[in-house]
Amino acid sequence: MIRPFDSITPKIAESCYIDPNADVIGDVVIGENSSVWPMSVIRGDVNFIRIGENTNIQDGCVLHVSHAGGFNPQGAALMIGDNVTVGHKVVLHACKIWNDCLIGMGAVVMDNVVVENHVMIGAGTVVTPGKTLKSGYLYLGSPCKKVRKLSPEELDYLTYSAEHYVRLKNRYTQ
């Protein structure tokens, strides 16, 4: 369901697929050819959420933000770039994910984390607040640790995964 909060309605590109069993609420902008799959919640109520092009938010994800207040005067928005694959049951909270990344199933990425371009975060990984994940690496664990550089095949897979989900959403929207 797409619904407003405080009279701000999500802005979703026409080429997107939003599953009828997903919730997109409030100050959310989603770019061209992106997709949001069943049971995901994208809640832009106390700050804003921006999702780029060709990005997929898979089943059961929770995306939220931090409010401005005494402990965090500016609050923190959630920003996700282009060509990002967000695996099943991921939690993204008030962080920045740049382009061409893959966030593995069940990962948790917390407030004020910055994930640079071309990063792979393994399934079940917990990225603690304020951490920066450098471009070109695989991160695993709880708390997450930089494991190794991504191989050329893994870098290619980042693009493949995003393109696959664009093709899949096209099948759903025909």
N, CA, C and O of each residue as an XYZ file, in Angstrom:
696
protein
N       0.845     -1.165      0.000
C       0.000      0.000      0.000
C       0.901      1.242      0.000
O       1.893      1.304      0.727
N       0.552      2.186     -0.794
C       1.261      3.466     -0.853
C       0.377      4.486     -0.150
O      -0.776      4.692     -0.528
N       0.944      5.134      0.897
C       0.092      6.057      1.646
C       0.884      7.238      2.185
O       2.080      7.143      2.458
N       0.175      8.354      2.327
C       0.827      9.564      2.843
C       1.017      9.512      4.354
O       0.381      8.731      5.063
N       1.922     10.379      4.820
C       2.073     10.657      6.236
C       2.272     12.160      6.360
O       3.089     12.736      5.641
N       1.532     12.807      7.266
C       1.583     14.275      7.411
C       1.443     14.964      6.059
O       2.155     15.925      5.768
N       0.530     14.475      5.242
C       0.203     14.995      3.913
C       1.360     14.942      2.914
O       1.330     15.649      1.907
N       2.378     14.117      3.172
C       3.444     13.884      2.187
C       3.233     12.480      1.624
O       3.254     11.486      2.351
N       3.030     12.430      0.308
C       2.770     11.168     -0.382
C       4.039     10.690     -1.072
O       4.749     11.502     -1.665
N       4.348      9.394     -1.015
C       5.519      8.875     -1.720
C       5.476      9.230     -3.209
O       4.410      9.286     -3.822
N       6.670      9.469     -3.774
C       6.815      9.726     -5.213
C       7.540      8.532     -5.813
O       8.706      8.274     -5.515
N       6.824      7.816     -6.658
C       7.328      6.569     -7.197
C       7.299      6.644     -8.722
O       6.257      6.924     -9.315
N       8.439      6.396     -9.348
C       8.518      6.425    -10.812
C       7.531      5.424    -11.400
O       7.292      4.359    -10.832
N       6.965      5.783    -12.540
C       5.973      4.917    -13.183
C       6.509      3.546    -13.540
O       5.750      2.577    -13.579
N       7.805      3.447    -13.801
C       8.394      2.177    -14.215
C       8.688      1.239    -13.047
O       9.207      0.143    -13.259
N       8.370      1.645    -11.828
C       8.612      0.808    -10.642
C       7.553     -0.263    -10.493
O       6.451     -0.165    -11.033
N       7.923     -1.291     -9.740
C       6.959     -2.279     -9.288
C       6.923     -2.219     -7.770
O       7.945     -2.408     -7.109
N       5.742     -1.956     -7.218
C       5.518     -1.999     -5.777
C       4.490     -3.094     -5.547
O       3.340     -2.966     -5.967
N       4.892     -4.164     -4.887
C       3.960     -5.267     -4.647
C       2.779     -4.784     -3.811
O       2.959     -3.973     -2.903
N       1.573     -5.270     -4.102
C       0.398     -4.856     -3.332
C       0.507     -5.159     -1.829
O      -0.193     -4.541     -1.026
N       1.367     -6.095     -1.445
C       1.541     -6.433     -0.033
C       2.756     -5.753      0.603
O       3.236     -6.188      1.650
N       3.244     -4.701     -0.022
C       4.327     -3.887      0.554
C       3.716     -2.569      1.009
O       2.687     -2.141      0.485
N       4.355     -1.925      1.988
C       3.919     -0.610      2.463
C       5.009      0.415      2.192
O       6.165      0.231      2.570
N       4.617      1.505      1.526
C       5.509      2.633      1.273
C       4.787      3.859      1.819
O       3.705      4.216      1.353
N       5.411      4.505      2.827
C       4.709      5.513      3.614
C       5.521      6.799      3.691
O       6.709      6.772      4.013
N       4.871      7.935      3.391
C       5.432      9.241      3.687
C       6.442      9.756      2.691
O       6.279      9.587      1.483
N       7.497     10.392      3.204
C       8.486     11.107      2.397
C       9.488     10.121      1.803
O      10.625     10.001      2.260
N       9.025      9.421      0.769
C       9.814      8.397      0.086
C       9.811      8.720     -1.403
O       8.762      9.021     -1.974
N      10.979      8.659     -2.031
C      11.111      8.806     -3.478
C      11.828      7.565     -3.991
O      12.888      7.194     -3.485
N      11.234      6.918     -5.014
C      11.807      5.707     -5.606
C      12.003      5.937     -7.095
O      11.068      6.322     -7.797
N      13.241      5.697     -7.589
C      13.618      5.967     -8.973
C      13.175      4.908     -9.961
O      12.594      3.886     -9.597
N      13.466      5.182    -11.216
C      13.060      4.350    -12.350
C      13.498      2.897    -12.189
O      14.591      2.606    -11.704
N      12.617      2.000    -12.609
C      12.887      0.564    -12.720
C      13.244     -0.126    -11.407
O      13.805     -1.222    -11.418
N      12.931      0.492    -10.299
C      13.171     -0.137     -9.009
C      11.968     -0.986     -8.615
O      10.898     -0.879     -9.215
N      12.153     -1.838     -7.592
C      11.072     -2.725     -7.183
C      11.081     -2.917     -5.677
O      12.126     -2.917     -5.027
N       9.861     -3.084     -5.142
C       9.656     -3.339     -3.718
C       8.760     -4.568     -3.628
O       7.654     -4.577     -4.168
N       9.239     -5.601     -2.947
C       8.612     -6.909     -2.980
C       7.741     -7.158     -1.747
O       7.747     -6.349     -0.819
N       6.982     -8.279     -1.724
C       5.975     -8.496     -0.683
C       6.509     -8.350      0.743
O       7.633     -8.741      1.057
N       5.662     -7.777      1.583
C       5.865     -7.658      3.027
C       6.997     -6.716      3.424
O       7.412     -6.708      4.583
N       7.500     -5.928      2.488
C       8.501     -4.914      2.837
C       7.796     -3.660      3.313
O       6.698     -3.333      2.863
N       8.456     -2.956      4.242
C       7.938     -1.699      4.774
C       9.006     -0.629      4.580
O      10.145     -0.784      5.019
N       8.622      0.456      3.916
C       9.504      1.603      3.703
C       8.784      2.788      4.331
O       7.823      3.312      3.768
N       9.261      3.208      5.515
C       8.520      4.169      6.330
C       9.296      5.466      6.466
O      10.200      5.583      7.293
N       8.927      6.450      5.632
C       9.532      7.776      5.669
C       8.656      8.739      6.448
O       8.089      9.673      5.881
N       8.548      8.510      7.749
C       7.650      9.338      8.550
C       8.386     10.441      9.308
O       7.958     11.594      9.247
N       9.465     10.141     10.014
C      10.144     11.157     10.818
C      11.404     11.693     10.137
O      12.129     12.495     10.725
N      11.667     11.261      8.916
C      12.743     11.751      8.074
C      12.482     11.192      6.683
O      11.471     10.521      6.478
N      13.360     11.449      5.726
C      13.066     11.040      4.353
C      13.880      9.818      3.928
O      14.921      9.494      4.500
N      13.347      9.151      2.885
C      13.997      7.988      2.269
C      14.075      8.236      0.772
O      13.090      8.622      0.143
N      15.260      8.011      0.208
C      15.477      8.126     -1.231
C      16.080      6.822     -1.740
O      17.072      6.328     -1.205
N      15.460      6.274     -2.786
C      15.917      5.028     -3.401
C      16.133      5.315     -4.874
O      15.253      5.862     -5.537
N      17.304      4.947     -5.393
C      17.671      5.258     -6.769
C      17.013      4.367     -7.798
O      15.964      3.770     -7.557
N      17.656      4.293     -8.954
C      17.156      3.535    -10.100
C      17.675      2.101    -10.072
O      18.762      1.829     -9.563
N      16.875      1.189    -10.629
C      17.266     -0.219    -10.797
C      17.638     -0.893     -9.477
O      18.483     -1.787     -9.442
N      17.008     -0.461     -8.411
C      17.282     -0.997     -7.079
C      16.121     -1.867     -6.651
O      14.963     -1.529     -6.898
N      16.424     -2.995     -6.006
C      15.355     -3.895     -5.570
C      15.413     -4.084     -4.071
O      16.467     -4.321     -3.482
N      14.223     -3.969     -3.469
C      14.031     -4.164     -2.037
C      13.219     -5.453     -1.915
O      12.012     -5.456     -2.154
N      13.881     -6.538     -1.546
C      13.247     -7.847     -1.604
C      12.346     -8.103     -0.395
O      12.256     -7.284      0.520
N      11.692     -9.245     -0.417
C      10.625     -9.594      0.524
C      11.020     -9.403      1.990
O      12.101     -9.804      2.420
N      10.114     -8.780      2.740
C      10.245     -8.701      4.182
C      11.259     -7.712      4.712
O      11.656     -7.812      5.873
N      11.690     -6.763      3.905
C      12.664     -5.768      4.372
C      11.972     -4.683      5.198
O      10.784     -4.411      5.026
N      12.743     -4.073      6.094
C      12.280     -2.938      6.874
C      13.267     -1.802      6.649
O      14.453     -1.927      6.953
N      12.763     -0.686      6.110
C      13.571      0.500      5.856
C      12.978      1.647      6.645
O      11.796      1.957      6.495
N      13.790      2.291      7.494
C      13.303      3.370      8.332
C      14.405      4.394      8.539
O      15.508      4.249      8.013
N      14.097      5.433      9.311
C      14.942      6.608      9.495
C      15.000      6.984     10.970
O      14.297      6.395     11.791
N      15.845      7.976     11.313
C      15.906      8.494     12.684
C      15.368      9.915     12.728
O      15.605     10.705     11.814
N      14.651     10.233     13.784
C      14.061     11.561     13.932
C      15.081     12.542     14.518
O      16.050     12.145     15.164
N      14.837     13.818     14.277
C      15.641     14.871     14.887
C      15.188     15.035     16.329
O      13.991     15.124     16.602
N      16.147     15.074     17.254
C      15.802     15.211     18.662
C      17.047     15.454     19.492
O      18.129     15.698     18.957
N      16.884     15.385     20.792
C      17.963     15.698     21.713
C      19.214     14.850     21.550
O      20.319     15.334     21.794
N      19.066     13.609     21.148
C      20.218     12.732     20.991
C      20.818     12.798     19.592
O      21.950     12.366     19.375
N      20.054     13.342     18.642
C      20.503     13.428     17.257
C      19.816     14.642     16.636
O      18.751     14.496     16.037
N      20.399     15.843     16.764
C      19.712     17.080     16.379
C      19.202     17.131     14.934
O      18.166     17.742     14.673
N      19.907     16.502     14.001
C      19.457     16.513     12.599
C      18.641     15.270     12.239
O      17.981     15.240     11.200
N      18.683     14.265     13.078
C      18.099     12.993     12.683
C      18.963     12.378     11.598
O      20.081     12.834     11.361
N      18.464     11.361     10.945
C      19.214     10.734      9.853
C      18.239     10.137      8.855
O      17.340      9.376      9.213
N      18.437     10.498      7.598
C      17.638      9.962      6.504
C      18.206      8.610      6.072
O      19.252      8.181      6.559
N      17.505      7.949      5.157
C      17.978      6.718      4.523
C      18.109      6.997      3.039
O      17.160      7.435      2.389
N      19.305      6.738      2.509
C      19.536      6.943      1.081
C      20.164      5.694      0.487
O      21.145      5.160      1.005
N      19.572      5.239     -0.618
C      20.044      4.056     -1.332
C      20.249      4.469     -2.782
O      19.368      5.084     -3.382
N      21.391      4.140     -3.341
C      21.730      4.554     -4.699
C      21.101      3.685     -5.770
O      20.057      3.066     -5.564
N      21.763      3.654     -6.921
C      21.318      2.918     -8.098
C      21.921      1.510     -8.100
O      23.010      1.281     -7.572
N      21.193      0.585     -8.702
C      21.684     -0.781     -8.930
C      22.057     -1.496     -7.632
O      23.085     -2.169     -7.551
N      21.215     -1.339     -6.631
C      21.451     -1.969     -5.332
C      20.469     -3.122     -5.159
O      19.275     -2.981     -5.423
N      20.983     -4.254     -4.715
C      20.155     -5.403     -4.364
C      20.103     -5.494     -2.848
O      21.129     -5.652     -2.186
N      18.887     -5.392     -2.305
C      18.661     -5.496     -0.861
C      17.937     -6.821     -0.644
O      16.759     -6.951     -0.975
N      18.643     -7.800     -0.091
C      18.129     -9.159      0.033
C      16.974     -9.289      1.006
O      16.648     -8.352      1.735
N      16.365    -10.452      1.007
C      15.201    -10.745      1.841
C      15.494    -10.453      3.319
O      16.564    -10.781      3.832
N      14.520     -9.830      3.985
C      14.523     -9.581      5.436
C      15.682     -8.715      5.928
O      16.141     -8.873      7.059
N      16.149     -7.810      5.088
C      17.190     -6.863      5.496
C      16.551     -5.713      6.265
O      15.429     -5.307      5.961
N      17.260     -5.189      7.258
C      16.868     -3.968      7.957
C      17.892     -2.894      7.613
O      19.085     -3.059      7.868
N      17.421     -1.797      7.034
C      18.255     -0.627      6.760
C      17.689      0.514      7.575
O      16.527      0.882      7.401
N      18.496      1.085      8.467
C      17.995      2.131      9.348
C      18.894      3.361      9.271
O      20.021      3.344      9.767
N      18.391      4.434      8.644
C      19.045      5.745      8.657
C      20.508      5.662      8.229
O      21.391      6.192      8.902
N      20.753      4.995      7.110
C      22.115      4.817      6.604
C      22.196      5.277      5.153
O      21.193      5.676      4.561
N      23.391      5.217      4.591
C      23.607      5.581      3.187
C      24.256      4.406      2.479
O      25.345      3.964      2.847
N      23.571      3.907      1.456
C      24.080      2.826      0.621
C      24.291      3.441     -0.767
O      23.327      3.872     -1.399
N      25.529      3.487     -1.244
C      25.760      4.094     -2.559
C      25.433      3.091     -3.655
O      24.586      2.223     -3.442
N      26.060      3.172     -4.803
C      25.660      2.428     -6.000
C      26.312      1.050     -6.091
O      27.387      0.807     -5.541
N      25.619      0.150     -6.810
C      26.178     -1.148     -7.183
C      26.607     -1.966     -5.977
O      27.738     -2.447     -5.911
N      25.696     -2.120     -5.025
C      25.958     -2.885     -3.812
C      24.970     -4.037     -3.700
O      23.908     -4.035     -4.323
N      25.347     -5.018     -2.891
C      24.445     -6.105     -2.550
C      24.458     -6.259     -1.035
O      25.508     -6.443     -0.418
N      23.265     -6.178     -0.453
C      23.090     -6.345      0.982
C      22.440     -7.715      1.171
O      21.288     -7.911      0.784
N      23.165     -8.658      1.761
C      22.720    -10.044      1.862
C      21.529    -10.232      2.782
O      21.234     -9.389      3.629
N      20.854    -11.350      2.601
C      19.641    -11.669      3.350
C      19.854    -11.556      4.856
O      20.848    -12.041      5.397
N      18.908    -10.914      5.515
C      18.920    -10.817      6.963
C      19.951     -9.879      7.552
O      20.112     -9.836      8.772
N      20.650     -9.133      6.727
C      21.634     -8.176      7.246
C      20.918     -7.015      7.937
O      19.761     -6.714      7.644
N      21.634     -6.374      8.859
C      21.141     -5.188      9.559
C      22.199     -4.109      9.396
O      23.357     -4.299      9.769
N      21.792     -2.972      8.832
C      22.698     -1.845      8.629
C      22.108     -0.669      9.396
O      21.001     -0.216      9.105
N      22.865     -0.177     10.384
C      22.323      0.755     11.363
C      22.648      2.225     11.053
O      23.258      2.542     10.032
N      22.231      3.091     11.948
C      22.294      4.540     11.772
C      23.694      5.042     11.415
O      24.710      4.604     11.956
N      23.686      5.989     10.471
C      24.884      6.728     10.065
C      25.991      5.853      9.502
O      27.154      6.257      9.490
N      25.646      4.667      9.039
C      26.596      3.843      8.294
C      26.653      4.384      6.872
O      25.640      4.814      6.321
N      27.855      4.360      6.280
C      28.037      4.700      4.875
C      28.615      3.475      4.183
O      29.677      2.980      4.560
N      27.904      2.988      3.163
C      28.362      1.862      2.358
C      28.734      2.433      0.993
O      27.871      2.860      0.226
N      30.034      2.434      0.706
C      30.508      3.003     -0.553
C      30.105      2.124     -1.733
O      29.561      1.038     -1.538
N      30.371      2.591     -2.969
C      30.076      1.849     -4.197
C      30.754      0.476     -4.188
O      31.822      0.297     -3.603
N      30.111     -0.483     -4.848
C      30.697     -1.801     -5.104
C      31.077     -2.544     -3.819
O      32.217     -2.976     -3.648
N      30.107     -2.677     -2.934
C      30.305     -3.404     -1.677
C      29.312     -4.553     -1.620
O      28.166     -4.420     -2.048
N      29.764     -5.683     -1.087
C      28.890     -6.819     -0.830
C      28.903     -7.077      0.679
O      29.957     -7.261      1.289
N      27.695     -7.084      1.263
C      27.527     -7.379      2.681
C      26.874     -8.752      2.771
O      25.792     -8.961      2.222
N      27.516     -9.679      3.452
C      27.037    -11.054      3.519
C      25.768    -11.212      4.341
O      25.435    -10.364      5.168
N      25.075    -12.300      4.100
C      23.841    -12.621      4.811
C      24.084    -12.626      6.316
O      25.098    -13.143      6.784
N      23.156    -12.052      7.067
C      23.201    -12.058      8.515
C      24.187    -11.087      9.144
O      24.331    -11.059     10.366
N      24.854    -10.308      8.342
C      25.850     -9.359      8.857
C      25.165     -8.218      9.600
O      24.097     -7.759      9.195
N      25.784     -7.761     10.691
C      25.299     -6.603     11.437
C      26.356     -5.507     11.325
O      27.495     -5.674     11.763
N      25.954     -4.379     10.727
C      26.853     -3.232     10.561
C      26.468     -2.208     11.616
O      25.393     -1.612     11.550
N      27.344     -2.006     12.581
C      27.067     -1.149     13.728
C      27.111      0.332     13.352
O      27.730      0.694     12.351
N      26.462      1.193     14.142
C      26.314      2.610     13.793
C      27.631      3.313     13.504
O      28.643      3.085     14.165
N      27.583      4.187     12.481
C      28.684      5.085     12.172
C      29.820      4.497     11.369
O      30.775      5.208     11.055
N      29.753      3.233     11.026
C      30.842      2.569     10.307
C      30.819      2.963      8.829
O      29.747      3.214      8.277
N      31.984      3.022      8.183
C      32.086      3.222      6.738
C      32.652      1.954      6.125
O      33.718      1.485      6.523
N      31.924      1.391      5.141
C      32.377      0.204      4.419
C      32.981      0.650      3.098
O      32.291      1.220      2.252
N      34.269      0.389      2.923
C      35.032      0.873      1.771
C      34.697      0.097      0.498
O      34.395     -1.095      0.534
N      34.760      0.799     -0.609
C      34.438      0.268     -1.925
C      35.290     -0.947     -2.288
O      36.490     -0.988     -2.019
N      34.638     -1.939     -2.907
C      35.345     -3.068     -3.481
C      35.583     -4.243     -2.560
O      36.377     -5.124     -2.888
N      34.913     -4.282     -1.407
C      35.178     -5.339     -0.434
C      33.922     -6.123     -0.061
O      32.793     -5.664     -0.231
N      34.173     -7.327      0.454
C      33.149     -8.163      1.066
C      33.242     -7.964      2.568
O      34.330     -7.982      3.143
N      32.073     -7.773      3.206
C      31.986     -7.611      4.652
C      31.086     -8.700      5.211
O      30.030     -8.998      4.653
N      31.523     -9.301      6.338
C      30.778    -10.383      6.971
C      30.840    -10.254      8.488
O      31.752     -9.633      9.035
N      29.859    -10.849      9.157
C      29.941    -11.039     10.598
C      29.073    -10.113     11.418
O      28.392     -9.226     10.905
N      29.128    -10.361     12.725
C      28.359     -9.581     13.685
C      29.229     -9.340     14.917
O      29.342    -10.215     15.775
N      29.838     -8.172     15.008
C      29.755     -7.034     14.088
C      30.554     -7.298     12.808
O      31.436     -8.156     12.781
N      30.234     -6.557     11.763
C      30.835     -6.828     10.461
C      32.322     -6.492     10.456
O      32.799     -5.601     11.159
N      33.021     -7.250      9.629
C      34.448     -7.030      9.415
C      34.727     -7.105      7.921
O      34.081     -7.858      7.192
N      35.697     -6.314      7.476
C      36.151     -6.385      6.085
C      36.895     -7.703      5.924
O      37.863     -7.963      6.639
N      36.443     -8.544      4.979
C      37.002     -9.876      4.819
C      38.052     -9.917      3.715
O      39.154    -10.426      3.921
N      37.710     -9.378      2.538
C      38.636     -9.432      1.399
C      38.105     -8.571      0.266
O      36.955     -8.131      0.280
N      38.974     -8.339     -0.721
C      38.540     -7.630     -1.928
C      37.569     -8.513     -2.710
O      37.686     -9.738     -2.708
N      36.615     -7.874     -3.377
C      35.706     -8.610     -4.255
C      36.448     -9.040     -5.513
O      37.286     -8.307     -6.037
N      36.131    -10.228     -5.984
C      36.715    -10.731     -7.230
C      36.043    -10.049     -8.418
O      34.964     -9.474     -8.268
N      36.663    -10.104     -9.593
C      35.995     -9.557    -10.793
C      34.619    -10.186    -11.027
O      33.688     -9.505    -11.457
N      34.493    -11.489    -10.743
C      33.204    -12.172    -10.925
C      32.156    -11.626     -9.954
O      30.999    -11.437    -10.329
N      32.556    -11.375     -8.714
C      31.623    -10.823     -7.727
C      31.223     -9.399     -8.097
O      30.064     -9.021     -7.928
N      32.155     -8.615     -8.594
C      31.817     -7.265     -9.048
C      30.822     -7.323    -10.197
O      29.881     -6.530    -10.240
N      31.018     -8.255    -11.131
C      30.062     -8.442    -12.226
C      28.698     -8.870    -11.690
O      27.664     -8.463    -12.220
N      28.696     -9.696    -10.633
C      27.437    -10.178    -10.059
C      26.602     -9.032     -9.483
O      25.373     -9.083     -9.523
N      27.249     -8.015     -8.955
C      26.498     -6.862     -8.434
C      25.613     -6.269     -9.526
O      24.446     -5.960     -9.284
N      26.166     -6.109    -10.728
C      25.398     -5.586    -11.868
C      24.352     -6.590    -12.317
O      23.200     -6.230    -12.559
N      24.756     -7.861    -12.428
C      23.837     -8.911    -12.858
C      22.599     -8.967    -11.958
O      21.474     -9.051    -12.452
N      22.805     -8.920    -10.644
C      21.695     -9.033     -9.698
C      20.689     -7.908     -9.886
O      19.482     -8.146     -9.922
N      21.186     -6.682    -10.005
C      20.283     -5.542    -10.208
C      19.530     -5.679    -11.539
O      18.327     -5.427    -11.599
N      20.230     -6.074    -12.591
C      19.586     -6.238    -13.901
C      18.545     -7.356    -13.867
O      17.483     -7.237    -14.477
N      18.850     -8.440    -13.156
C      17.893     -9.552    -13.032
C      16.581     -9.059    -12.409
O      15.500     -9.410    -12.882
N      16.674     -8.259    -11.367
C      15.457     -7.790    -10.706
C      14.693     -6.777    -11.550
O      13.475     -6.667    -11.410
N      15.369     -6.039    -12.417
C      14.641     -5.181    -13.367
C      13.856     -6.065    -14.329
O      12.689     -5.790    -14.607
N      14.489     -7.133    -14.845
C      13.785     -8.051    -15.739
C      12.599     -8.711    -15.024
O      11.523     -8.859    -15.604
N      12.805     -9.104    -13.768
C      11.727     -9.766    -13.023
C      10.563     -8.814    -12.769
O       9.408     -9.202    -12.944
N      10.838     -7.593    -12.364
C       9.745     -6.638    -12.128
C       9.001     -6.368    -13.436
O       7.794     -6.129    -13.416
N       9.706     -6.403    -14.575
C       9.032     -6.212    -15.865
C       8.036     -7.336    -16.127
O       6.975     -7.095    -16.703
N       8.357     -8.543    -15.718
C       7.414     -9.653    -15.878
C       6.181     -9.441    -15.005
O       5.073     -9.795    -15.409
N       6.355     -8.871    -13.824
C       5.229     -8.601    -12.932
C       4.348     -7.452    -13.427
O       3.163     -7.404    -13.098
N       4.898     -6.546    -14.196
C       4.145     -5.366    -14.621
C       3.566     -5.477    -16.023
O       2.919     -4.539    -16.491
N       3.782     -6.603    -16.711
C       3.233     -6.757    -18.063
C       1.744     -6.963    -18.032
O       1.119     -7.110    -19.082
